[in-house]
Amino acid sequence: MLIPGAVILIIYSYIPIFGLQIAFKDFDIAKGIWGSPWVGLDNFKYIFFSYPGFGKVVFNTVYIAVLKMIFRYITPIIVALLLNEVMHIKFKRTVQTLIYLPHFISWIVICGLMISILSPTDGAVNEILKAVGLKPVYFLGNKSTFRPVLIISDVWKEFGYGTIIYMAALTSIDPSLYEAATIDRANRFQKVLYITLPGIAPIAVLVGILGLGSLLSAGFDQIFNLYNPLVYDVADVLDTFTYRMGILNAQYDLSTAVSFVTSFTNAGLVLISYFIAYKVAGYRPF
């Protein structure tokens, strides 16, 4: 049973490591990887110090990724705490099912729906705006609205799945703690503050740590299917930048250099975050 998974892992995760040397070569597809000459760090120097607009791409990546991390981290905790206070079981399960569903829908489908709903001509949102006397807004072509659309849609899609983790953590809290707090006349807010939050703190730390590893990954699928040249200044991130350089412009050496630095940085962030969590909260991953 493990063989198919192991084969996929080797093909897509280990064999491509061989191609990382393209980042250190003046790659010519006709000569191949072995025949292309070595250029050392020239590709990295060109990308980081000479390539026009690369600094803006890095800023967009970090800015969008950080906002997504913050709201995707806070929202599931709040929703889980609210659902935990609901006593009507059927209503609680219905809400849980509804908020889980978007996670299993492809970004291609969601982005297609968003493009239709947010259309400046006949989209449902703009029809409502026109009905109340407001001017239609080109949400996906306006620099001031594109980022909020990204953040809101990302949180809407993923917060339900994150809620599952915290709901599971809530079930592990000893009910006798709440009973003792009731005897001591603690109100609901005090129970949440002194029992519930400390009870889910370890899993919250773990989720936060894992999230730091994607600091330079702002979400290729979502942005690629929504952005357009009108919002490149605020929406172009490292993943889409790499795609255009490697796939569209055939600059394989430069795109590999960007991917190499991105992956190396993310790996470093994961290690640093684990170290900080251990020093600050005493968290041990193993």
C-alpha positions as CSV (number, residue, x, y, z in Angstrom):
1,M,0.0,0.0,0.0
2,L,2.9,2.3,0.6
3,I,4.5,1.7,-2.8
4,P,2.3,4.1,-4.9
5,G,2.8,6.9,-2.4
6,A,6.6,6.3,-2.3
7,V,6.8,6.3,-6.1
8,I,4.9,9.6,-6.3
9,L,7.1,11.1,-3.6
10,I,10.3,10.0,-5.4
11,I,9.1,11.2,-8.8
12,Y,7.8,14.6,-7.8
13,S,9.9,15.5,-4.7
14,Y,13.3,13.8,-5.0
15,I,14.1,13.5,-8.7
16,P,13.5,17.2,-9.3
17,I,16.2,18.0,-6.8
18,F,18.6,17.1,-9.6
19,G,17.4,20.0,-11.7
20,L,18.3,22.6,-9.0
21,Q,21.7,22.9,-10.6
22,I,20.0,24.8,-13.4
23,A,20.0,27.8,-11.1
24,F,23.8,27.9,-11.3
25,K,24.1,27.5,-15.0
26,D,23.5,29.5,-18.2
27,F,20.9,26.9,-19.2
28,D,20.4,26.1,-22.8
29,I,17.6,23.6,-23.5
30,A,19.4,22.3,-26.6
31,K,22.5,21.5,-24.6
32,G,20.6,20.1,-21.6
33,I,21.5,20.3,-18.0
34,W,24.9,18.6,-18.3
35,G,26.0,20.6,-21.4
36,S,25.1,24.0,-20.1
37,P,28.0,26.0,-18.7
38,W,28.3,26.9,-15.0
39,V,27.9,30.6,-14.1
40,G,28.0,30.3,-10.3
41,L,25.8,32.9,-8.6
42,D,25.3,35.1,-11.6
43,N,21.6,34.2,-11.9
44,F,21.0,35.1,-8.3
45,K,22.8,38.4,-8.6
46,Y,20.9,39.3,-11.7
47,I,17.5,38.5,-10.1
48,F,18.0,40.2,-6.8
49,F,20.0,43.2,-7.8
50,S,19.4,43.9,-11.5
51,Y,16.0,42.5,-12.5
52,P,13.4,45.3,-12.7
53,G,10.4,45.0,-10.4
54,F,11.7,42.0,-8.5
55,G,11.6,43.9,-5.2
56,K,7.9,44.7,-5.7
57,V,7.2,41.0,-6.4
58,V,8.9,40.1,-3.1
59,F,6.9,42.8,-1.2
60,N,3.6,41.6,-2.7
61,T,4.4,38.0,-1.8
62,V,5.2,38.7,1.9
63,Y,2.3,41.3,2.2
64,I,-0.4,38.9,0.9
65,A,1.0,35.8,2.6
66,V,1.2,37.6,6.0
67,L,-2.4,38.9,5.8
68,K,-3.6,35.4,4.7
69,M,-1.7,33.8,7.6
70,I,-3.1,36.2,10.2
71,F,-6.7,36.0,9.2
72,R,-6.6,32.2,8.4
73,Y,-5.1,31.7,11.9
74,I,-7.5,33.9,13.9
75,T,-10.8,33.1,12.1
76,P,-10.9,29.3,12.8
77,I,-10.1,29.9,16.5
78,I,-13.0,32.4,16.8
79,V,-15.4,30.2,14.9
80,A,-14.5,27.1,16.9
81,L,-15.0,28.9,20.2
82,L,-18.4,30.1,19.0
83,L,-19.5,26.7,17.8
84,N,-18.3,25.2,21.1
85,E,-20.9,27.3,22.9
86,V,-23.7,26.2,20.7
87,M,-25.9,23.6,22.5
88,H,-28.3,22.8,19.6
89,I,-26.5,19.7,18.1
90,K,-28.3,19.7,14.7
91,F,-27.7,23.4,14.1
92,K,-24.0,23.0,15.1
93,R,-23.4,20.0,12.8
94,T,-25.2,21.8,9.9
95,V,-23.0,24.9,10.3
96,Q,-19.9,22.7,10.5
97,T,-20.7,20.9,7.3
98,L,-21.4,24.2,5.4
99,I,-18.2,25.8,6.4
100,Y,-16.1,22.7,5.7
101,L,-17.4,22.3,2.1
102,P,-15.4,25.2,0.4
103,H,-12.1,23.6,1.3
104,F,-12.8,20.7,-1.0
105,I,-13.7,22.9,-4.0
106,S,-11.0,23.6,-6.5
107,W,-9.7,27.2,-6.8
108,I,-10.5,27.0,-10.5
109,V,-14.2,26.5,-9.7
110,I,-14.2,29.1,-7.0
111,C,-12.4,31.7,-9.1
112,G,-14.7,31.1,-12.0
113,L,-17.7,31.8,-9.7
114,M,-16.0,34.9,-8.3
115,I,-15.3,36.3,-11.8
116,S,-19.0,35.9,-12.6
117,I,-20.2,37.3,-9.3
118,L,-17.8,40.2,-9.3
119,S,-18.2,41.1,-13.0
120,P,-18.5,44.9,-13.4
121,T,-21.2,44.5,-16.1
122,D,-23.6,41.8,-14.9
123,G,-22.1,40.4,-11.7
124,A,-24.5,39.9,-8.8
125,V,-22.5,42.1,-6.4
126,N,-22.5,45.1,-8.8
127,E,-26.1,44.6,-9.6
128,I,-26.9,45.1,-5.9
129,L,-24.6,48.2,-5.9
130,K,-26.4,49.6,-8.9
131,A,-29.8,48.8,-7.3
132,V,-28.9,51.0,-4.2
133,G,-27.6,53.8,-6.4
134,L,-23.9,53.1,-6.2
135,K,-21.5,52.9,-9.1
136,P,-20.3,49.4,-10.2
137,V,-16.8,48.4,-9.1
138,Y,-14.3,46.3,-11.1
139,F,-13.2,44.4,-8.1
140,L,-10.7,42.2,-9.9
141,G,-9.2,45.0,-12.0
142,N,-8.9,47.6,-9.3
143,K,-5.6,47.8,-7.3
144,S,-7.4,48.9,-4.1
145,T,-9.9,46.1,-4.1
146,F,-8.0,43.1,-5.5
147,R,-6.0,42.3,-2.4
148,P,-9.1,42.4,-0.1
149,V,-10.8,40.1,-2.5
150,L,-7.9,37.7,-2.3
151,I,-7.8,37.7,1.5
152,I,-11.6,37.4,2.0
153,S,-12.0,34.5,-0.5
154,D,-9.0,32.7,0.9
155,V,-10.3,32.9,4.5
156,W,-13.8,31.9,3.4
157,K,-12.4,28.8,1.6
158,E,-10.0,27.6,4.3
159,F,-11.3,28.6,7.7
160,G,-13.8,25.8,7.9
161,Y,-11.0,23.2,7.5
162,G,-9.0,24.9,10.2
163,T,-12.0,24.9,12.5
164,I,-11.9,21.0,12.4
165,I,-8.5,21.0,14.1
166,Y,-9.6,23.3,16.9
167,M,-13.0,21.5,17.4
168,A,-11.0,18.3,17.8
169,A,-8.7,20.0,20.4
170,L,-11.7,21.2,22.3
171,T,-13.1,17.7,22.8
172,S,-9.8,16.8,24.5
173,I,-10.4,19.3,27.4
174,D,-11.5,17.6,30.6
175,P,-15.2,18.5,31.2
176,S,-14.5,18.4,35.0
177,L,-12.6,21.6,34.6
178,Y,-15.8,23.4,33.4
179,E,-17.8,21.8,36.2
180,A,-15.3,23.0,38.8
181,A,-15.4,26.5,37.2
182,T,-19.2,26.5,37.4
183,I,-19.0,25.7,41.1
184,D,-16.6,28.6,41.5
185,R,-19.2,30.8,39.8
186,A,-17.1,31.5,36.7
187,N,-19.0,32.9,33.8
188,R,-18.7,31.8,30.1
189,F,-16.1,34.3,29.3
190,Q,-13.9,33.3,32.2
191,K,-14.3,29.6,31.2
192,V,-13.1,30.4,27.7
193,L,-10.3,32.6,28.9
194,Y,-8.9,30.3,31.6
195,I,-9.9,26.8,30.4
196,T,-10.7,26.7,26.7
197,L,-7.9,28.9,25.3
198,P,-5.2,27.2,27.4
199,G,-6.6,23.9,26.4
200,I,-6.2,24.6,22.7
201,A,-3.0,26.6,23.0
202,P,-0.7,23.7,22.1
203,I,-2.5,22.9,18.8
204,A,-2.7,26.7,18.1
205,V,1.1,26.9,18.5
206,L,1.5,24.0,16.1
207,V,-0.8,25.5,13.5
208,G,1.1,28.8,13.7
209,I,4.4,27.1,13.3
210,L,3.3,25.2,10.2
211,G,1.9,28.4,8.8
212,L,5.3,30.2,9.0
213,G,6.7,27.8,6.5
214,S,4.5,29.3,3.8
215,L,5.5,32.9,4.4
216,L,6.8,33.2,0.8
217,S,3.9,31.3,-0.7
218,A,0.9,33.6,-1.3
219,G,-1.2,31.0,-3.2
220,F,-0.5,30.4,-6.8
221,D,-3.7,28.8,-7.8
222,Q,-5.9,31.6,-6.5
223,I,-3.9,34.5,-7.8
224,F,-3.1,32.9,-11.1
225,N,-6.8,32.4,-11.8
226,L,-7.9,35.9,-10.7
227,Y,-5.2,38.4,-11.5
228,N,-4.7,40.3,-14.8
229,P,-2.2,42.9,-16.1
230,L,-4.3,45.7,-14.5
231,V,-3.3,44.5,-11.0
232,Y,0.2,43.1,-11.6
233,D,1.7,45.9,-9.4
234,V,-0.2,44.6,-6.3
235,A,-0.8,41.0,-7.2
236,D,2.3,39.6,-8.9
237,V,4.0,37.2,-6.4
238,L,7.0,34.9,-6.5
239,D,4.9,31.9,-7.7
240,T,3.3,33.8,-10.6
241,F,6.6,35.5,-11.4
242,T,8.4,32.2,-11.5
243,Y,5.7,30.8,-13.8
244,R,5.9,33.6,-16.3
245,M,9.7,33.4,-16.3
246,G,10.0,29.7,-16.6
247,I,6.9,28.6,-18.6
248,L,6.1,31.7,-20.7
249,N,9.5,33.3,-21.2
250,A,11.6,30.1,-21.1
251,Q,14.1,31.6,-18.7
252,Y,14.6,28.3,-16.8
253,D,17.8,29.3,-15.1
254,L,16.4,32.5,-13.6
255,S,13.1,30.9,-12.6
256,T,14.9,28.0,-10.9
257,A,17.1,30.5,-9.0
258,V,14.0,32.2,-7.6
259,S,12.4,28.9,-6.7
260,F,15.6,27.7,-5.0
261,V,15.8,30.8,-2.8
262,T,12.1,30.6,-2.0
263,S,12.2,27.0,-0.9
264,F,15.4,27.4,1.0
265,T,13.9,30.5,2.9
266,N,10.7,28.6,3.7
267,A,12.7,25.7,5.1
268,G,14.7,28.0,7.2
269,L,11.6,29.7,8.5
270,V,10.2,26.4,9.6
271,L,13.3,25.5,11.6
272,I,13.4,29.0,13.2
273,S,9.8,28.8,14.2
274,Y,10.2,25.4,15.8
275,F,13.2,26.8,17.8
276,I,11.2,29.8,18.9
277,A,8.2,27.7,19.9
278,Y,10.5,25.5,22.0
279,K,12.2,28.4,23.7
280,V,9.0,30.5,24.3
281,A,6.3,27.8,24.9
282,G,8.3,24.7,25.6
283,Y,6.8,23.0,22.5
284,R,8.5,19.8,21.3
285,P,7.5,18.6,17.8
286,F,8.8,15.0,18.6
